[in-house]
Amino acid sequence: MMFDEDTKNMICDGSKDVTRRLYNPARRPAVPGTRHKIKIDRTKKVYGEIEILTCTPQRWGDLTEEDAHREGFKSKAWYKEYFYTVNALIHDNDLVWVVEFVPIWTNKKGVIL
């Protein structure tokens, strides 16, 4: 599963255990019980592995401060600003996928598998 450098570091630090992805009803980003490598690009470098716990849709407007903290951010406002720069501006009634996970192992410097 792809992350950027900052969010990869949040996972490795233990401050992020959920990620939100743009909603597409035809394509779930993850299936509970599966494992995904933590990557920042398409190279062979891997920064860890996560196991998916849940993958459910959520209305963007239902995002809470606690949700933002689980995403690794200090506030909902900071998280929304980050999300908009990475994805796109979405509206409160739009859906996002909420993917909860647990890290199996992490390595900030990465390893080649």
C-alpha positions in Angstrom: 0.0 0.0 0.0 1.4 3.4 -1.0 2.1 6.1 1.5 4.1 9.3 1.2 7.3 9.8 3.2 5.5 11.7 6.1 2.7 9.2 6.6 5.1 6.3 6.3 7.1 7.8 9.1 3.9 8.2 11.2 3.2 4.5 10.8 6.8 3.6 11.7 6.5 5.9 14.8 3.3 4.3 15.9 1.2 7.5 15.6 -0.9 6.3 12.6 -3.1 3.2 12.5 -5.7 4.3 9.9 -5.7 5.8 6.4 -8.4 7.3 4.3 -8.6 6.9 0.6 -10.8 8.4 -2.1 -14.0 6.4 -2.4 -14.7 4.3 -5.5 -17.5 1.8 -5.0 -16.1 -0.5 -7.6 -12.6 -0.8 -5.9 -12.0 -1.3 -2.2 -8.4 -0.3 -1.4 -7.9 -3.2 1.1 -9.6 -6.4 2.4 -9.7 -7.1 6.1 -7.3 -9.9 7.1 -4.9 -9.2 4.2 -1.3 -7.9 4.6 0.2 -5.0 2.6 3.7 -3.8 2.3 4.4 -0.2 3.3 5.9 1.6 0.2 6.4 5.1 -0.9 7.1 4.4 -4.6 7.1 1.5 -7.0 10.7 0.4 -6.2 11.4 -2.8 -4.3 12.1 -0.8 -1.1 9.7 -1.7 1.7 9.3 0.1 5.0 7.2 -2.5 6.8 4.0 -4.5 6.6 0.5 -3.8 7.9 -2.5 -6.1 8.4 -5.8 -4.7 7.5 -8.4 -4.8 10.2 -11.4 -3.0 8.6 -12.1 -1.2 5.4 -15.4 0.8 5.5 -16.9 3.8 3.8 -17.4 7.0 5.8 -18.9 10.4 5.0 -16.0 12.9 4.8 -18.1 15.3 6.9 -18.2 12.8 9.8 -14.4 13.1 10.3 -13.7 13.8 14.0 -10.7 15.1 15.9 -10.0 11.6 17.2 -10.0 10.3 13.6 -7.4 13.0 12.7 -5.2 11.9 15.7 -5.4 8.3 14.5 -4.3 9.5 11.1 -1.2 10.9 12.9 -2.2 14.6 12.8 -2.6 17.1 15.7 -5.9 18.4 14.5 -8.8 17.8 12.1 -7.9 21.1 10.3 -4.3 20.0 9.7 -5.4 16.6 8.5 -7.9 18.0 6.1 -5.3 20.4 4.6 -2.9 17.5 4.1 -5.7 15.3 2.6 -6.6 18.0 0.1 -3.0 18.5 -1.1 -2.5 14.7 -1.6 -5.9 13.8 -3.1 -8.4 16.6 -4.0 -10.9 18.9 -2.4 -13.9 16.8 -1.5 -17.2 17.8 0.1 -18.7 16.8 3.4 -21.2 14.4 1.7 -18.6 12.6 -0.3 -17.5 9.2 0.9 -13.9 8.0 1.7 -12.6 4.6 2.5 -11.5 4.2 6.1 -8.8 1.6 6.3 -7.8 0.5 9.8 -4.6 -1.5 10.2 -2.1 -2.8 12.6 1.7 -2.7 11.8 3.3 -6.2 11.7 6.8 -4.7 11.4 8.3 -1.4 10.3 11.7 0.0 9.3 12.0 3.8 8.7 15.0 3.3 6.4 13.4 0.5 4.4 14.6 -2.9 3.2 14.7 -4.5 -0.2 12.6 -7.6 -0.3 
